Amino acid sequence: MVLYFDCDKWGSNFSVPASVANEYLKLCDPLYLKVLIYALAQNSHYLEQTEIASACGVSEDIVSDAYKYWTSNGVLRCEDAPVSRAADTASPAKAEQPSQQLSPVKAIDPTKASVSNKLVIRYTNSEILEKTKSDKQLAGLLNEIQSVLGRTINSTEQGELIALYEYYGFDAPSIILSAEYCCSLEKPRVSYLAAVMKSWYENDILSYKQIEQEIIRATSVRKFENRITSMFGMTSKPSKAQLEYIRAWKDMGFTAEMIEIAYNKCMDNTSKLNFKYINSILTNWAAKSISTPSQVDEEDSRYHSRKTRSSAEEKTSYDLEEFERFAREFDLSKAGRP
Protein backbone atom coordinates (compact mmCIF):
# COMPACT_ATOMS: atom_id res chain seq x y z
CA MET A 1 0.00 0.00 0.00
CA VAL A 2 1.40 3.40 -1.04
CA LEU A 3 0.30 6.37 1.03
CA TYR A 4 0.22 10.01 -0.05
CA PHE A 5 1.24 12.51 2.63
CA ASP A 6 0.54 16.17 1.93
CA CYS A 7 3.33 17.86 3.91
CA ASP A 8 3.63 20.99 1.75
CA LYS A 9 1.70 23.24 4.14
CA TRP A 10 4.40 22.71 6.80
CA GLY A 11 7.40 23.19 4.49
CA SER A 12 10.64 21.22 4.41
CA ASN A 13 11.88 22.23 7.81
CA PHE A 14 10.22 19.28 9.52
CA SER A 15 7.49 21.12 11.42
CA VAL A 16 5.07 19.31 13.71
CA PRO A 17 1.47 20.56 13.97
CA ALA A 18 0.75 22.26 17.28
CA SER A 19 -2.39 20.14 17.69
CA VAL A 20 -0.21 17.05 18.04
CA ALA A 21 1.44 18.51 21.13
CA ASN A 22 -1.62 20.28 22.50
CA GLU A 23 -4.33 17.66 21.95
CA TYR A 24 -2.94 14.22 21.18
CA LEU A 25 0.25 13.61 23.16
CA LYS A 26 -1.64 12.42 26.24
CA LEU A 27 -3.88 9.93 24.43
CA CYS A 28 -1.78 9.09 21.39
CA ASP A 29 -0.18 5.67 21.12
CA PRO A 30 3.62 6.19 21.15
CA LEU A 31 3.92 3.98 18.08
CA TYR A 32 1.50 6.20 16.18
CA LEU A 33 3.67 9.18 17.09
CA LYS A 34 6.75 7.39 15.72
CA VAL A 35 4.99 6.87 12.40
CA LEU A 36 3.93 10.51 12.27
CA ILE A 37 7.39 11.86 13.07
CA TYR A 38 8.98 9.68 10.42
CA ALA A 39 6.43 10.70 7.79
CA LEU A 40 6.89 14.40 8.52
CA ALA A 41 10.67 14.13 8.47
CA GLN A 42 10.75 12.62 4.95
CA ASN A 43 9.09 15.63 3.31
CA SER A 44 7.84 13.27 0.64
CA HIS A 45 4.38 12.87 -0.87
CA TYR A 46 4.73 9.14 -1.38
CA LEU A 47 5.79 6.68 1.29
CA GLU A 48 5.56 2.93 1.10
CA GLN A 49 3.84 1.31 4.08
CA THR A 50 6.60 -1.29 4.24
CA GLU A 51 9.23 1.47 4.23
CA ILE A 52 7.59 3.23 7.18
CA ALA A 53 7.23 -0.03 9.11
CA SER A 54 10.90 -0.89 8.58
CA ALA A 55 12.16 2.57 9.51
CA CYS A 56 10.05 2.79 12.66
CA GLY A 57 10.54 -0.82 13.74
CA VAL A 58 6.81 -1.53 13.83
CA SER A 59 4.42 -3.80 11.95
CA GLU A 60 2.56 -2.70 8.83
CA ASP A 61 -0.70 -3.04 10.80
CA ILE A 62 0.56 -0.41 13.24
CA VAL A 63 1.43 1.87 10.29
CA SER A 64 -2.08 1.35 8.93
CA ASP A 65 -3.66 2.09 12.33
CA ALA A 66 -1.53 5.22 12.69
CA TYR A 67 -2.54 6.30 9.18
CA LYS A 68 -6.21 6.04 10.11
CA TYR A 69 -5.73 7.72 13.49
CA TRP A 70 -3.97 10.83 12.18
CA THR A 71 -6.27 11.22 9.18
CA SER A 72 -9.45 10.80 11.24
CA ASN A 73 -8.20 13.54 13.57
CA GLY A 74 -7.29 15.86 10.71
CA VAL A 75 -3.59 16.03 11.53
CA LEU A 76 -2.58 14.65 8.12
CA ARG A 77 -4.31 14.33 4.81
CA CYS A 78 -3.41 10.90 3.55
CA GLU A 79 -4.62 9.33 0.35
CA ASP A 80 -3.85 6.34 -1.80
CA ALA A 81 -1.23 7.16 -4.39
CA PRO A 82 -2.52 8.12 -7.87
CA VAL A 83 -3.13 5.17 -10.18
CA SER A 84 -0.13 6.14 -12.33
CA ARG A 85 2.09 5.82 -9.27
CA ALA A 86 0.48 2.67 -7.90
CA ALA A 87 0.60 0.96 -11.28
CA ASP A 88 4.33 0.53 -10.86
CA THR A 89 3.79 -1.95 -8.03
CA ALA A 90 0.41 -3.44 -8.95
CA SER A 91 -0.55 -5.81 -11.74
CA PRO A 92 -2.68 -4.33 -14.58
CA ALA A 93 -5.55 -6.68 -13.79
CA LYS A 94 -5.61 -5.57 -10.14
CA ALA A 95 -5.37 -1.90 -11.03
CA GLU A 96 -8.40 -2.17 -13.29
CA GLN A 97 -10.62 -3.72 -10.58
CA PRO A 98 -13.36 -1.33 -9.43
CA SER A 99 -13.56 -0.50 -5.75
CA GLN A 100 -16.13 -2.54 -3.88
CA GLN A 101 -19.16 -0.87 -2.36
CA LEU A 102 -19.27 -1.17 1.42
CA SER A 103 -22.42 -2.77 2.73
CA PRO A 104 -23.53 -1.76 6.22
CA VAL A 105 -23.35 -4.56 8.76
CA LYS A 106 -26.72 -3.65 10.20
CA ALA A 107 -28.28 -5.04 7.02
CA ILE A 108 -27.61 -8.52 8.44
CA ASP A 109 -30.53 -7.96 10.84
CA PRO A 110 -29.41 -10.65 13.34
CA THR A 111 -31.80 -12.69 15.45
CA LYS A 112 -31.14 -13.67 19.04
CA ALA A 113 -30.73 -17.30 17.98
CA SER A 114 -27.86 -16.40 15.65
CA VAL A 115 -25.89 -14.24 18.06
CA SER A 116 -23.12 -15.53 20.28
CA ASN A 117 -20.80 -13.85 22.76
CA LYS A 118 -17.97 -15.35 20.75
CA LEU A 119 -19.09 -13.72 17.51
CA VAL A 120 -16.32 -11.62 15.99
CA ILE A 121 -16.95 -9.23 13.11
CA ARG A 122 -13.78 -7.98 11.45
CA TYR A 123 -13.31 -4.83 9.42
CA THR A 124 -10.48 -3.71 7.21
CA ASN A 125 -8.83 -0.38 7.92
CA SER A 126 -10.36 1.08 4.76
CA GLU A 127 -13.82 -0.03 5.89
CA ILE A 128 -13.33 1.57 9.30
CA LEU A 129 -12.14 4.80 7.70
CA GLU A 130 -15.09 4.83 5.31
CA LYS A 131 -17.57 4.22 8.11
CA THR A 132 -16.21 7.00 10.32
CA LYS A 133 -16.28 9.40 7.39
CA SER A 134 -19.92 8.65 6.63
CA ASP A 135 -21.17 8.44 10.24
CA LYS A 136 -20.25 11.33 12.52
CA GLN A 137 -21.81 9.66 15.55
CA LEU A 138 -19.61 6.61 15.04
CA ALA A 139 -16.52 8.80 14.61
CA GLY A 140 -17.43 10.66 17.80
CA LEU A 141 -17.95 7.37 19.63
CA LEU A 142 -14.49 6.07 18.73
CA ASN A 143 -12.85 9.32 19.84
CA GLU A 144 -14.83 9.51 23.09
CA ILE A 145 -14.02 5.90 24.00
CA GLN A 146 -10.32 6.77 23.80
CA SER A 147 -10.89 9.59 26.29
CA VAL A 148 -12.78 7.26 28.63
CA LEU A 149 -10.09 4.57 28.45
CA GLY A 150 -7.26 7.11 28.57
CA ARG A 151 -5.44 5.60 25.61
CA THR A 152 -5.54 5.10 21.87
CA ILE A 153 -7.50 2.09 20.65
CA ASN A 154 -6.24 -0.08 17.81
CA SER A 155 -8.10 -1.21 14.69
CA THR A 156 -9.21 -4.49 16.27
CA GLU A 157 -10.79 -2.63 19.18
CA GLN A 158 -12.37 -0.14 16.78
CA GLY A 159 -13.89 -3.09 14.93
CA GLU A 160 -15.38 -4.46 18.17
CA LEU A 161 -16.95 -1.08 18.91
CA ILE A 162 -18.36 -0.80 15.40
CA ALA A 163 -19.90 -4.26 15.81
CA LEU A 164 -21.62 -3.15 19.03
CA TYR A 165 -22.85 -0.02 17.26
CA GLU A 166 -23.98 -1.54 13.93
CA TYR A 167 -24.57 -5.25 14.42
CA TYR A 168 -25.98 -5.26 17.96
CA GLY A 169 -27.67 -1.87 17.59
CA PHE A 170 -26.41 -0.13 20.75
CA ASP A 171 -26.34 3.65 20.41
CA ALA A 172 -23.20 5.70 21.08
CA PRO A 173 -24.30 7.06 24.52
CA SER A 174 -25.05 3.51 25.72
CA ILE A 175 -21.63 2.24 24.66
CA ILE A 176 -19.87 5.19 26.32
CA LEU A 177 -21.86 4.69 29.55
CA SER A 178 -20.95 1.00 29.51
CA ALA A 179 -17.26 1.83 28.96
CA GLU A 180 -17.32 4.14 31.99
CA TYR A 181 -18.88 1.31 34.01
CA CYS A 182 -16.13 -1.12 32.94
CA CYS A 183 -13.49 1.44 33.93
CA SER A 184 -15.12 1.72 37.37
CA LEU A 185 -14.55 -2.04 37.70
CA GLU A 186 -10.87 -1.46 36.83
CA LYS A 187 -11.33 -3.33 33.54
CA PRO A 188 -10.71 -0.65 30.91
CA ARG A 189 -10.58 -3.09 28.00
CA VAL A 190 -12.67 -2.99 24.85
CA SER A 191 -12.79 -6.81 24.83
CA TYR A 192 -14.34 -6.81 28.33
CA LEU A 193 -16.77 -4.04 27.32
CA ALA A 194 -17.84 -6.06 24.27
CA ALA A 195 -18.38 -9.22 26.35
CA VAL A 196 -20.53 -7.33 28.87
CA MET A 197 -22.68 -5.66 26.22
CA LYS A 198 -23.15 -8.89 24.25
CA SER A 199 -24.36 -10.52 27.45
CA TRP A 200 -26.83 -7.67 27.93
CA TYR A 201 -28.00 -8.09 24.36
CA GLU A 202 -28.77 -11.76 25.04
CA ASN A 203 -30.87 -10.67 28.04
CA ASP A 204 -32.79 -7.98 26.11
CA ILE A 205 -30.99 -5.13 27.84
CA LEU A 206 -30.76 -2.86 24.83
CA SER A 207 -31.75 0.75 25.50
CA TYR A 208 -29.81 3.42 27.39
CA LYS A 209 -32.37 3.37 30.23
CA GLN A 210 -32.22 -0.42 30.55
CA ILE A 211 -28.42 -0.36 30.61
CA GLU A 212 -28.43 2.39 33.23
CA GLN A 213 -30.80 0.37 35.43
CA GLU A 214 -28.70 -2.79 34.99
CA ILE A 215 -25.54 -0.91 35.96
CA ILE A 216 -27.28 0.43 39.09
CA ARG A 217 -28.47 -3.10 39.97
CA ALA A 218 -25.09 -4.71 39.34
CA THR A 219 -23.30 -1.98 41.30
CA SER A 220 -25.65 -2.49 44.25
CA VAL A 221 -25.03 -6.25 44.19
CA ARG A 222 -21.27 -5.76 43.99
CA LYS A 223 -21.26 -3.34 46.94
CA PHE A 224 -23.34 -5.82 48.96
CA GLU A 225 -20.95 -8.66 48.13
CA ASN A 226 -17.93 -6.56 49.07
CA ARG A 227 -19.53 -5.56 52.37
CA ILE A 228 -20.33 -9.17 53.29
CA THR A 229 -16.91 -10.56 52.37
CA SER A 230 -15.27 -7.73 54.30
CA MET A 231 -17.49 -8.50 57.32
CA PHE A 232 -16.44 -12.14 57.10
CA GLY A 233 -12.78 -11.09 57.12
CA MET A 234 -12.14 -12.65 53.71
CA THR A 235 -8.89 -11.48 52.14
CA SER A 236 -9.08 -13.65 49.00
CA LYS A 237 -11.58 -13.41 46.17
CA PRO A 238 -14.78 -15.34 47.01
CA SER A 239 -15.53 -18.46 45.03
CA LYS A 240 -18.44 -18.75 42.63
CA ALA A 241 -20.38 -20.87 45.15
CA GLN A 242 -19.79 -18.34 47.93
CA LEU A 243 -21.01 -15.49 45.72
CA GLU A 244 -24.13 -17.50 44.92
CA TYR A 245 -24.85 -17.84 48.65
CA ILE A 246 -24.42 -14.08 49.20
CA ARG A 247 -26.66 -13.21 46.25
CA ALA A 248 -29.29 -15.68 47.49
CA TRP A 249 -29.28 -14.00 50.91
CA LYS A 250 -29.76 -10.62 49.25
CA ASP A 251 -32.64 -12.03 47.18
CA MET A 252 -34.22 -13.35 50.41
CA GLY A 253 -34.27 -9.76 51.59
CA PHE A 254 -31.72 -10.05 54.40
CA THR A 255 -29.73 -6.97 55.34
CA ALA A 256 -26.02 -6.99 56.10
CA GLU A 257 -26.93 -6.61 59.79
CA MET A 258 -28.96 -9.82 59.76
CA ILE A 259 -26.22 -11.71 57.94
CA GLU A 260 -23.73 -10.48 60.54
CA ILE A 261 -25.92 -11.91 63.33
CA ALA A 262 -26.00 -15.27 61.53
CA TYR A 263 -22.24 -15.07 61.01
CA ASN A 264 -21.67 -14.47 64.75
CA LYS A 265 -23.84 -17.45 65.62
CA CYS A 266 -21.81 -19.55 63.21
CA MET A 267 -18.53 -18.47 64.79
CA ASP A 268 -19.90 -19.06 68.32
CA ASN A 269 -20.87 -22.63 67.45
CA THR A 270 -18.20 -23.72 64.95
CA SER A 271 -15.32 -21.24 65.49
CA LYS A 272 -14.86 -20.92 61.71
CA LEU A 273 -16.51 -19.37 58.65
CA ASN A 274 -18.98 -21.83 57.19
CA PHE A 275 -21.23 -20.58 54.39
CA LYS A 276 -23.50 -23.66 54.58
CA TYR A 277 -24.02 -23.16 58.31
CA ILE A 278 -24.83 -19.46 57.86
CA ASN A 279 -27.17 -20.33 55.00
CA SER A 280 -29.05 -22.86 57.16
CA ILE A 281 -29.62 -20.17 59.81
CA LEU A 282 -30.84 -17.61 57.29
CA THR A 283 -33.03 -20.15 55.47
CA ASN A 284 -34.63 -21.09 58.80
CA TRP A 285 -35.29 -17.43 59.57
CA ALA A 286 -36.77 -16.87 56.12
CA ALA A 287 -39.17 -19.81 56.64
CA LYS A 288 -40.30 -18.24 59.93
CA SER A 289 -40.49 -14.70 58.43
CA ILE A 290 -37.77 -13.50 60.81
CA SER A 291 -36.20 -10.41 59.26
CA THR A 292 -35.16 -8.09 62.11
CA PRO A 293 -32.71 -8.34 65.04
CA SER A 294 -35.60 -8.00 67.54
CA GLN A 295 -37.36 -10.97 65.96
CA VAL A 296 -34.13 -12.96 66.29
CA ASP A 297 -34.00 -12.08 70.01
CA GLU A 298 -37.62 -13.19 70.44
CA GLU A 299 -36.93 -16.48 68.65
CA ASP A 300 -33.84 -17.06 70.80
CA SER A 301 -35.88 -16.41 73.96
CA ARG A 302 -38.54 -18.90 72.87
CA TYR A 303 -35.88 -21.47 72.06
CA HIS A 304 -34.15 -21.13 75.44
CA SER A 305 -37.50 -21.22 77.22
CA ARG A 306 -38.47 -24.45 75.46
CA LYS A 307 -35.08 -25.96 76.20
CA THR A 308 -35.30 -25.05 79.93
CA ARG A 309 -38.83 -26.43 80.22
CA SER A 310 -37.89 -29.65 78.45
CA SER A 311 -34.91 -30.13 80.77
CA ALA A 312 -37.08 -29.63 83.88
CA GLU A 313 -39.66 -32.11 82.64
CA GLU A 314 -36.98 -34.70 82.11
CA LYS A 315 -35.86 -34.36 85.74
CA THR A 316 -39.38 -34.71 87.23
CA SER A 317 -40.90 -37.29 84.92
CA TYR A 318 -41.43 -40.93 86.01
CA ASP A 319 -40.31 -44.04 84.21
CA LEU A 320 -43.69 -45.84 83.89
CA GLU A 321 -42.18 -49.20 83.12
CA GLU A 322 -39.99 -49.00 86.23
CA PHE A 323 -43.05 -48.01 88.34
CA GLU A 324 -45.12 -50.94 87.04
CA ARG A 325 -42.28 -53.37 87.75
CA PHE A 326 -41.99 -51.97 91.30
CA ALA A 327 -45.74 -52.36 91.84
CA ARG A 328 -45.74 -56.01 90.75
CA GLU A 329 -42.85 -56.96 93.03
CA PHE A 330 -43.90 -54.94 96.07
CA ASP A 331 -44.86 -57.17 99.05
CA LEU A 332 -47.07 -55.21 101.41
CA SER A 333 -46.69 -57.84 104.25
CA LYS A 334 -43.03 -57.14 104.35
CA ALA A 335 -43.36 -53.42 104.30
CA GLY A 336 -41.57 -51.78 107.21
CA ARG A 337 -39.67 -54.95 108.18
CA PRO A 338 -35.90 -55.11 108.13
MARZA-119303 format. One line per field, with one value per residue (C-alpha): residue number from 1; residue in three letters; x, y, z. Coordinates in steps of 0.1 Angstrom, whole numbers. Example, Ala and Ser with C-alpha at 12.3 -4.5 7.8 and 13.67 -1.06 7.14 Angstrom:
% residues 2
k: c(1/2)
r: c(ALA/SER)
X: c(123/137)
Y: c(-45/-11)
Z: c(78/71)
END
This chain:
% residues 338
k: c(1/2/3/4/5/6/7/8/9/10/11/12/13/14/15/16/17/18/19/20/21/22/23/24/25/26/27/28/29/30/31/32/33/34/35/36/37/38/39/40/41/42/43/44/45/46/47/48/49/50/51/52/53/54/55/56/57/58/59/60/61/62/63/64/65/66/67/68/69/70/71/72/73/74/75/76/77/78/79/80/81/82/83/84/85/86/87/88/89/90/91/92/93/94/95/96/97/98/99/100/101/102/103/104/105/106/107/108/109/110/111/112/113/114/115/116/117/118/119/120/121/122/123/124/125/126/127/128/129/130/131/132/133/134/135/136/137/138/139/140/141/142/143/144/145/146/147/148/149/150/151/152/153/154/155/156/157/158/159/160/161/162/163/164/165/166/167/168/169/170/171/172/173/174/175/176/177/178/179/180/181/182/183/184/185/186/187/188/189/190/191/192/193/194/195/196/197/198/199/200/201/202/203/204/205/206/207/208/209/210/211/212/213/214/215/216/217/218/219/220/221/222/223/224/225/226/227/228/229/230/231/232/233/234/235/236/237/238/239/240/241/242/243/244/245/246/247/248/249/250/251/252/253/254/255/256/257/258/259/260/261/262/263/264/265/266/267/268/269/270/271/272/273/274/275/276/277/278/279/280/281/282/283/284/285/286/287/288/289/290/291/292/293/294/295/296/297/298/299/300/301/302/303/304/305/306/307/308/309/310/311/312/313/314/315/316/317/318/319/320/321/322/323/324/325/326/327/328/329/330/331/332/333/334/335/336/337/338)
r: c(MET/VAL/LEU/TYR/PHE/ASP/CYS/ASP/LYS/TRP/GLY/SER/ASN/PHE/SER/VAL/PRO/ALA/SER/VAL/ALA/ASN/GLU/TYR/LEU/LYS/LEU/CYS/ASP/PRO/LEU/TYR/LEU/LYS/VAL/LEU/ILE/TYR/ALA/LEU/ALA/GLN/ASN/SER/HIS/TYR/LEU/GLU/GLN/THR/GLU/ILE/ALA/SER/ALA/CYS/GLY/VAL/SER/GLU/ASP/ILE/VAL/SER/ASP/ALA/TYR/LYS/TYR/TRP/THR/SER/ASN/GLY/VAL/LEU/ARG/CYS/GLU/ASP/ALA/PRO/VAL/SER/ARG/ALA/ALA/ASP/THR/ALA/SER/PRO/ALA/LYS/ALA/GLU/GLN/PRO/SER/GLN/GLN/LEU/SER/PRO/VAL/LYS/ALA/ILE/ASP/PRO/THR/LYS/ALA/SER/VAL/SER/ASN/LYS/LEU/VAL/ILE/ARG/TYR/THR/ASN/SER/GLU/ILE/LEU/GLU/LYS/THR/LYS/SER/ASP/LYS/GLN/LEU/ALA/GLY/LEU/LEU/ASN/GLU/ILE/GLN/SER/VAL/LEU/GLY/ARG/THR/ILE/ASN/SER/THR/GLU/GLN/GLY/GLU/LEU/ILE/ALA/LEU/TYR/GLU/TYR/TYR/GLY/PHE/ASP/ALA/PRO/SER/ILE/ILE/LEU/SER/ALA/GLU/TYR/CYS/CYS/SER/LEU/GLU/LYS/PRO/ARG/VAL/SER/TYR/LEU/ALA/ALA/VAL/MET/LYS/SER/TRP/TYR/GLU/ASN/ASP/ILE/LEU/SER/TYR/LYS/GLN/ILE/GLU/GLN/GLU/ILE/ILE/ARG/ALA/THR/SER/VAL/ARG/LYS/PHE/GLU/ASN/ARG/ILE/THR/SER/MET/PHE/GLY/MET/THR/SER/LYS/PRO/SER/LYS/ALA/GLN/LEU/GLU/TYR/ILE/ARG/ALA/TRP/LYS/ASP/MET/GLY/PHE/THR/ALA/GLU/MET/ILE/GLU/ILE/ALA/TYR/ASN/LYS/CYS/MET/ASP/ASN/THR/SER/LYS/LEU/ASN/PHE/LYS/TYR/ILE/ASN/SER/ILE/LEU/THR/ASN/TRP/ALA/ALA/LYS/SER/ILE/SER/THR/PRO/SER/GLN/VAL/ASP/GLU/GLU/ASP/SER/ARG/TYR/HIS/SER/ARG/LYS/THR/ARG/SER/SER/ALA/GLU/GLU/LYS/THR/SER/TYR/ASP/LEU/GLU/GLU/PHE/GLU/ARG/PHE/ALA/ARG/GLU/PHE/ASP/LEU/SER/LYS/ALA/GLY/ARG/PRO)
X: c(0/14/3/2/12/5/33/36/17/44/74/106/119/102/75/51/15/8/-24/-2/14/-16/-43/-29/3/-16/-39/-18/-2/36/39/15/37/67/50/39/74/90/64/69/107/107/91/78/44/47/58/56/38/66/92/76/72/109/122/100/105/68/44/26/-7/6/14/-21/-37/-15/-25/-62/-57/-40/-63/-95/-82/-73/-36/-26/-43/-34/-46/-38/-12/-25/-31/-1/21/5/6/43/38/4/-5/-27/-55/-56/-54/-84/-106/-134/-136/-161/-192/-193/-224/-235/-233/-267/-283/-276/-305/-294/-318/-311/-307/-279/-259/-231/-208/-180/-191/-163/-169/-138/-133/-105/-88/-104/-138/-133/-121/-151/-176/-162/-163/-199/-212/-202/-218/-196/-165/-174/-179/-145/-129/-148/-140/-103/-109/-128/-101/-73/-54/-55/-75/-62/-81/-92/-108/-124/-139/-154/-170/-184/-199/-216/-228/-240/-246/-260/-277/-264/-263/-232/-243/-251/-216/-199/-219/-209/-173/-173/-189/-161/-135/-151/-145/-109/-113/-107/-106/-127/-128/-143/-168/-178/-184/-205/-227/-231/-244/-268/-280/-288/-309/-328/-310/-308/-317/-298/-324/-322/-284/-284/-308/-287/-255/-273/-285/-251/-233/-256/-250/-213/-213/-233/-209/-179/-195/-203/-169/-153/-175/-164/-128/-121/-89/-91/-116/-148/-155/-184/-204/-198/-210/-241/-248/-244/-267/-293/-293/-298/-326/-342/-343/-317/-297/-260/-269/-290/-262/-237/-259/-260/-222/-217/-238/-218/-185/-199/-209/-182/-153/-149/-165/-190/-212/-235/-240/-248/-272/-291/-296/-308/-330/-346/-353/-368/-392/-403/-405/-378/-362/-352/-327/-356/-374/-341/-340/-376/-369/-338/-359/-385/-359/-341/-375/-385/-351/-353/-388/-379/-349/-371/-397/-370/-359/-394/-409/-414/-403/-437/-422/-400/-430/-451/-423/-420/-457/-457/-428/-439/-449/-471/-467/-430/-434/-416/-397/-359)
Y: c(0/34/64/100/125/162/179/210/232/227/232/212/222/193/211/193/206/223/201/171/185/203/177/142/136/124/99/91/57/62/40/62/92/74/69/105/119/97/107/144/141/126/156/133/129/91/67/29/13/-13/15/32/0/-9/26/28/-8/-15/-38/-27/-30/-4/19/14/21/52/63/60/77/108/112/108/135/159/160/146/143/109/93/63/72/81/52/61/58/27/10/5/-20/-34/-58/-43/-67/-56/-19/-22/-37/-13/-5/-25/-9/-12/-28/-18/-46/-37/-50/-85/-80/-107/-127/-137/-173/-164/-142/-155/-138/-154/-137/-116/-92/-80/-48/-37/-4/11/0/16/48/48/42/70/94/86/84/113/97/66/88/107/74/61/93/95/59/68/96/73/46/71/56/51/21/-1/-12/-45/-26/-1/-31/-45/-11/-8/-43/-31/0/-15/-52/-53/-19/-1/37/57/71/35/22/52/47/10/18/41/13/-11/14/17/-20/-15/-33/-6/-31/-30/-68/-68/-40/-61/-92/-73/-57/-89/-105/-77/-81/-118/-107/-80/-51/-29/8/34/34/-4/-4/24/4/-28/-9/4/-31/-47/-20/-25/-63/-58/-33/-58/-87/-66/-56/-92/-106/-77/-85/-121/-111/-126/-115/-136/-134/-153/-185/-187/-209/-183/-155/-175/-178/-141/-132/-157/-140/-106/-120/-134/-98/-100/-70/-70/-66/-98/-117/-105/-119/-153/-151/-145/-175/-195/-185/-191/-226/-237/-212/-209/-194/-218/-206/-237/-232/-195/-203/-229/-202/-176/-201/-211/-174/-169/-198/-182/-147/-135/-104/-81/-83/-80/-110/-130/-121/-132/-165/-171/-164/-189/-215/-211/-212/-245/-260/-251/-264/-296/-301/-296/-321/-347/-344/-347/-373/-409/-440/-458/-492/-490/-480/-509/-534/-520/-524/-560/-570/-549/-572/-552/-578/-571/-534/-518/-550/-551)
Z: c(0/-10/10/0/26/19/39/17/41/68/45/44/78/95/114/137/140/173/177/180/211/225/219/212/232/262/244/214/211/212/181/162/171/157/124/123/131/104/78/85/85/50/33/6/-9/-14/13/11/41/42/42/72/91/86/95/127/137/138/120/88/108/132/103/89/123/127/92/101/135/122/92/112/136/107/115/81/48/36/3/-18/-44/-79/-102/-123/-93/-79/-113/-109/-80/-90/-117/-146/-138/-101/-110/-133/-106/-94/-57/-39/-24/14/27/62/88/102/70/84/108/133/154/190/180/157/181/203/228/207/175/160/131/115/94/72/79/48/59/93/77/53/81/103/74/66/102/125/155/150/146/178/196/187/198/231/240/238/263/286/284/286/256/219/207/178/147/163/192/168/149/182/189/154/158/190/173/139/144/180/176/207/204/211/245/257/247/263/295/295/290/320/340/329/339/374/377/368/335/309/280/248/248/283/273/243/263/289/262/242/275/279/244/250/280/261/278/248/255/274/302/305/306/332/354/350/360/391/400/393/413/442/442/440/469/490/481/491/524/533/524/543/573/571/571/537/521/490/462/470/450/426/451/479/457/449/487/492/463/475/509/492/472/504/516/544/553/561/598/598/579/605/633/615/610/648/656/632/648/683/675/650/655/617/587/572/544/546/583/579/550/572/598/573/555/588/596/561/566/599/584/608/593/621/650/675/660/663/700/704/687/708/740/729/721/754/772/755/762/799/802/785/808/839/826/821/857/872/849/860/842/839/831/862/883/870/877/913/918/907/930/961/990/1014/1043/1044/1043/1072/1082/1081)
END
